[in-house]
Amino acid sequence: MIQKNKPQGKPEKVSEKILTKAGPKAASAPKKAVVAVAPKVESVAKVSRQNADKQNRTAILVSKNSKSFADKRIAIIRVRGSVHLRSGIADAMKMLNLNRVNHCVVVDNRPQYMGMINKAKDYITFGEINEETVASLIAKRGRLPGNVRLDDAYVKNATGKDIAGFAGAFMKFEKELKDIPDISPVFRLRPPKKGHARGGIKKPCSVGGALGNRKEKINDLLAKMI
């Protein structure tokens, strides 16, 4: 028997119904996608704003701690050794290059340095160094590799100024010690003539000891140790 072909209209109608039923869902899908993406975009923008604010705060802190806020030179001398030395104080003195007793460094008064000085105040003495003492310190205690002493010729060849002229420029923040090639940042001093104050090396200078802030009187102590 010959089978008659079934009319093709019915499948077309079925497919139309399927498409009709699927149509609203398919049409709503892009809307859902847009709604889902929007919060992500907003969250990314929020994170970007937070990062920008954080960078701005960091930039402000850096600018406040920069050398442009420094206006004084501070001489620091290590007075006490390492017995019973706490790790935080040891780290501060290591960053200041004060690894031994009677070692001296000269820094400025920017907040980073003052924070380290405050941390190590029970093991050091410090104060505002003057131009004359800077010149004496460089001339008599400045050293190059091999324990070679500095002289006017070396400093002038490197900086265009003799030691006295360099000290003046250093105090005005026109020059830095690192402008003298190979100079050691640490000045090794001798113990003070006639020793430290009667109060000893475990008390602050405000009560007759040897520790803490001497202000301008640091120059008198350096004169005894240079």
Residue pairs with C-beta under 8 A, 6 or more apart in sequence:
64 111
65 110
65 111
65 112
66 110
67 108
67 110
67 173
69 110
69 111
70 108
70 109
70 110
70 173
71 108
71 109
71 173
72 108
72 109
72 128
73 106
73 107
73 108
73 109
73 128
73 129
73 134
73 170
73 171
74 106
74 107
74 108
74 109
74 113
74 114
74 117
74 126
74 127
74 128
74 129
75 104
75 105
75 106
75 126
75 127
75 128
75 129
75 133
75 137
75 218
75 219
75 222
76 96
76 98
76 104
76 105
76 106
76 107
76 117
76 124
76 125
76 126
77 102
77 103
77 104
77 124
77 125
77 126
77 189
77 218
77 221
77 222
77 225
78 93
78 98
78 99
78 100
78 101
78 102
78 103
78 104
78 123
78 124
79 101
79 123
79 124
79 125
79 196
79 201
79 210
79 211
80 101
80 122
80 123
80 124
80 201
80 202
80 211
81 101
82 90
85 123
88 119
89 119
89 120
89 122
89 123
92 116
92 117
92 119
92 120
93 99
93 116
93 120
93 123
93 124
95 116
96 105
96 107
96 113
96 116
96 117
96 120
97 103
97 105
97 185
97 186
98 105
98 120
98 124
98 186
99 186
100 188
102 188
102 189
102 190
102 191
102 225
103 186
103 187
103 188
103 189
104 137
104 141
104 186
104 187
104 188
104 189
104 222
104 225
105 185
105 186
105 187
106 129
106 134
106 137
106 177
106 187
107 113
108 173
117 124
117 126
121 211
121 212
121 213
122 211
123 211
124 211
125 205
125 210
125 211
125 212
125 213
125 214
125 218
125 221
126 212
126 213
126 214
126 218
127 213
127 214
127 215
127 216
127 217
127 218
127 219
128 215
128 216
128 218
129 137
129 218
129 219
129 222
130 171
130 216
130 219
131 167
131 168
131 170
131 171
132 167
132 219
133 219
133 222
133 223
133 226
134 167
134 170
134 171
135 163
135 164
135 166
135 167
136 222
136 223
136 226
137 187
137 222
137 226
138 150
138 155
138 163
138 166
138 167
138 180
138 183
139 150
139 151
139 163
140 226
141 187
141 188
141 189
141 226
142 149
142 150
142 180
142 183
142 184
142 187
143 149
143 150
143 183
143 184
143 187
143 188
144 150
144 154
144 182
144 183
144 184
145 182
150 163
150 180
150 183
151 163
152 162
152 163
154 180
155 161
155 162
155 163
155 166
155 180
156 162
156 165
158 179
158 180
158 181
159 166
159 169
159 175
159 179
159 180
161 168
161 169
161 175
166 175
166 179
166 180
169 175
170 176
170 177
177 183
177 185
178 185
189 222
189 225
189 226
190 225
191 225
192 221
192 224
192 225
193 224
193 225
194 224
196 209
196 210
197 205
197 208
197 209
197 210
198 208
199 205
199 207
199 208
199 209
199 210
200 209
200 210
201 209
201 210
201 211
202 209
202 211
203 209
203 210
203 211
204 211
204 212
205 211
205 212
205 213
205 214
205 217
206 212
214 221
